[in-house]
């Protein structure tokens, strides 16, 4: 038994059966010898107390079996040495009552001694067990005191019976202050559900857990994650509730902050959505309402030029031409802007797309402007990727058109299309040219709407192409970037996340 | 040019009407153009009612239809034509400023025969109108019951 301290006791360990029999023989012999010796002195009549004493000693220290042997030996000894006729086992009728009285006394003393001894032994065992249990409990209690968790026990009436150090740290009261107090009056606990329901759950399953709000010794409220365990006695009657608490006040505070932030975010999102809808409506009305007057300007200017060709001088003729050009440019600008805004609005159909095929299609479209030019195309094999086919096609058309446009002064122009595969999780495609390039100082401006790094006279364009590229790639979850040197060409990269199965 | 089909131009903008007619005139395609200024008028023409009650009942060889129209808009006119057994064979070409995907999808769903976005550039505009006129009013064989001048 762990922790049972060895104690010196009046009741030493019971003897083994051999030792018990030896003790019986020894004690009866000693009593007999003493009685015979004293008879010679002469002191008669001491044999009975002597034998009874020997019996008591045998029963006490030797147990039941030793007592039985001692009873037998002393009865025989008494018969042989102290009842008439002496030195025989026969008993004279006159001494028979005397013998029976001795036998009865001897039996009673033996029986009392044995019973007493057994009761003593049982008591001792019970005491030892109790002692062990107390030691264990004390140790467990001191272990509970070591933890930082808040642990306390209350009986079924709510009276606190145990209070550990963690509880003192959290609530501020010492064990001495709260033991014997009613937990309800101390904590003013706010329960998340009716207390009857909690009690029913606890009694049914032996457990309950939930979040509680309680008052500390300084009056402030604290939110705890609380776990209850029901303790039952041997008859399964509930006796106590062990409660552990963890302070989650800070966490709750953060949770409510996050909730507030989320609500705000939701509101902002709704606002943005409505702004986006307005923009959509705006774009739609541009598409209809701005293009019509523009077309009329261009149309009537053309008619004017045709009808008045003979009366317009050279200067006026140029003015008319500028008006027409400007109208056309503005038309293109509106078209590009609408295409750009459509990226955000249109539905996407993502599939596995062969980039090889897409590059061929883009070359057909973007390469037309290059038909008369000397361009050395270097097009490597490209893998498949996952995305919206028509949008990715637009990316390639824009990048290839740019390469063709900005190599306009090169002969031969060199345009290379390929991919890097240094990353496992993304595919990086690039379009490289030996054109006019750009100053890396302005690399951040490349992908903005209406951002142009070259004068309009040198390279025509609306300044929306690369913004479109960036928007499409971002919507695919990828990145765009560029490297360039003035007059030494440029390389445009875009990455696409590699999804599984490709 | 052996024959010239009648063109029904449904267009509310007088400038667009003038420019379209000018473009068609350049190629002598303007003779047989009827102009309806809104969707209701277009349907009146097709059903020979109101101010068109007296016209002969032949269908036009082609209908050039703007989408944004007063009273009854282009998509409604298109739906009406394509759901009427007497009219649904008339070729309908949507001629609009809108490049919006949803307009295109809606038009094709309703069974439009062609969808043309009016180019801003006048030369392109004239070319588009000319080709439309030549194709639908001259080259294309219209369904039986259409008026075709020989």
Contacts between the chains, C-beta under 8 A, distances in Angstrom:
chain1	res1	chain2	res2	distance
A	284	B	98	7.8
A	284	B	100	6.2
A	287	B	97	6.5
A	287	B	98	5.3
A	287	B	99	6.1
A	287	B	100	6.0
A	288	B	68	5.6
A	288	B	97	5.0
A	288	B	98	5.7
A	291	B	97	4.4
A	291	B	118	7.3
A	291	B	120	6.2
A	292	B	13	6.2
A	292	B	15	7.7
A	292	B	16	6.9
A	292	B	97	5.3
A	292	B	118	8.0
A	294	B	120	5.3
A	295	B	16	7.6
A	295	B	19	7.5
A	295	B	97	7.4
A	295	B	118	6.0
A	295	B	119	7.5
A	295	B	120	5.0
A	295	B	122	7.6
A	295	B	125	6.5
A	296	B	15	4.4
A	296	B	16	7.4
A	296	B	19	6.9
A	298	B	120	5.8
A	298	B	121	6.0
A	298	B	122	4.7
A	298	B	125	7.7
A	299	B	15	7.5
A	299	B	19	4.4
A	299	B	22	7.9
A	299	B	122	4.5
A	299	B	125	6.3
A	300	B	15	7.5
A	300	B	19	7.7
A	301	B	122	7.5
A	302	B	122	3.9
A	302	B	123	7.2
A	303	B	19	8.0
A	303	B	22	6.7
A	303	B	122	7.9
A	324	B	122	7.3
A	327	B	120	6.4
A	327	B	121	7.8
A	328	B	120	6.1
A	328	B	121	4.9
A	330	B	120	7.6
A	331	B	119	7.7
A	331	B	120	2.9
A	331	B	121	6.7
A	332	B	120	7.8
A	334	B	120	7.9
A	335	B	99	7.0
A	338	B	99	6.3
A	342	B	101	6.9
A	346	B	101	5.9
